[in-house]
Amino acid sequence: MALSSIELTNRALVKIAAAPISGFEDGTAEAIVAGTLYGATRDALLSAHPWSFAAAQRLLPRLVAAPVADYDYAYQLPADFLRALSAGPGGGGRGRGLDYRIVERRLHTDAQEVTLTYIFRPTETAFPPFFDQALIARLAAEFCLPITESTSRADALYKLAEDSFRRARLIDAQQDVPGRFEGFSLVGVRG
């Protein structure tokens, strides 16, 4: 079942025995805490792992202004960009292999075209159930101290959130072919 940001938040609030909210602008203590912490917590969890459901590839538009130093070209990052995974020569069918640096929300490189593989911010309704559970656990841990003022309870919830995060990463990793060595000299020697 796809959950909205409010439904995810309410499940986290229930875990700490707090009152659910109908919106982030309710004016209640729970809504103020949730509205303040939700977006940053969601983005941090999305950025913490190369989730298959949040990975995308895009050919980047080149900017007119060249970088000041080190590289020849600058490219605009996508609006939904959270974290780079790799970059490759555009049009070449590869999303990895380029030397690049991200500076001031622009990608700098010497390549004339760039395909970026990156983590983006999907809508909450696109989150798979294993990520929902990890996010709910993390939100409960984040909300606990400001709402309940219990440090021992918050510490316990952070441990549960880490366990939930590890489980979610394991499930997500099973949806991809394991990485392999490419261009490694010892593999070539073996013939």
N, C-alpha and C positions, 0 to 999 in steps of 0.2 A: 504494500500500500504506500503510495507516494504521500509524503508529509510536507506541510508548509513550514515556514520558519516559526510561526506561532505554535503549531502543533509540536514541533521539535522542542521548542522552548518550554511548553507546558509539561511535556514528559520529563524534562530535566527538573522543573520546579516540583513536580510530584515526587521525584526521587529524594528531594530534601524536605518534603512535607510542607512546601510553601503553596500559597494560593495561585491557581492558574490565572492567566491574563487573557484578555480578548484582543489586545493590540499593544505594541510597544509604547504607545502614547497614552496609556490608561491613567497615568499619574500615580499609580501605586508604587510602593517601594520595589516590588517584584518587577514591575514593568520598567522602571528606571534602570535597575540593575541589568535586566535582560537586554534592554535596548542599548545600553552602553557596551556590554560585553559580547553580545551575540555575533556581530559581523566580524570582529577581530578574531574571535575564537574559531569561527567557521573557516575563515581564510587561513589561519595558522595551521589548522588541521588539514586543510586541502593542500597546503604548501609543504607539509611535512613528509610526503611520500608521493612517488609518481603514480597516482591512482589511474587505473585504466579508464574509468568513467569520466575523468576530468582532464585527460590528455588530448591534445589537438595538434594539428600541423597546419601551418599557414605560410604562403609565400608573402614575404614582407614588402611593403612599399618603401622604395628608397627615397631618402630625403634629399633635398637640393643642397643643403649646407653640409659640407664635408667635416669630419672630425678635426679637431685642432691638431692632434698628434696621434702617432702609432698606427692608425688605420686609414684607408682611403675612402671608405663609404660609411654612411650612417643610415639606419633603417628604423622606421616607426614600429614600436611594439603594439600588439593588439590591445584594445581597450579592456578586454577581460583577462589580460595577462596577470598571472600570479608568480610564476617561477619558470625559468628556462630549463629544459632538459637537455637539448642539443640543438645544433644548427648545421645545415648542410647547404651545398651549392644548389641554388634554385633551378628548377627545370631538369636537374640531373637525376631525379628520382631517389635522392638520398636526403634524409633529414638529420644527418650527423656528419662529423668529420671536419668542420670548419674551426679555425682559430678565431675567436671573437671575445668581445667584452661588452657588458651592459653598463652604460653610463647615462645617468639622467633620463631614464625611461626610453633609451634608444640603444639599439644593438649596433656596435661598431665592428667592422671586419674589412678585409681586403677583397672579398668576393663581390662580383657585380650583381648577383642575385642570391637571395637567401631564403631557404625554407626553414622555419623555426618549429621545433617540437617543444611544446610547453604545457604547463598546467594552467587551466583556465577556471573561472568560477561558474560552474553550471547552476541552474536553478535547483532549489531544494527538492523539487518534485522529481528530479533526475537522479538523486542520490540513491544508491542501492541500499537494501536493508542493513548490510554489515557496516556501512559508513554511517547510516542513521544512528545505529547503536553506539558507535564510537563517539559521534558528535554529542549525543544525548549524555553520555557518561562524562565527557569533557565539560559540557555546559553545567551539569550538576556540580562538578568539582569547582568550576569558576564561580558559580552563583552562591555556593555554600557559605563562604566566609562573609561576604557583604550582607547576606540575608539572615543567616543564623548566628553569626559571630562565633562559631565553633571551629577552632583550629584543628582539633583532633578529628572531628568529623570530615573537615575539608581534606586533611591528609589522607584519610582512608579512601575518600572519593577519588583523589588524584591517583592513588594506587590502582583502584578499580578502572579508572579511565585509561591508564597505561596498559593494563591487561586487555581492555576492549580494543585499544588502538593496535596492539600486537596481533590480536585475532583478525581484525579487519585487514591489516597488511598481509597476513598469511592468505586469507581468502582471495584478496585482490591479486596477489602474486601467482596464484594457481590458475589465473585466467590468461596467462601469457606463456609463450615459449621461453624457456630459460635462455639467458644471454650466452653468447659464444665468443670465443676469441677470434678476432679478425686482424690480419696483418701482424701476427705474433711470430717472430723469427723461429722460435723453437718448433712451432707447429709445422712450418714449411720444411724444416730440416728432416722431420720424420717421414715426409713424403706421403 
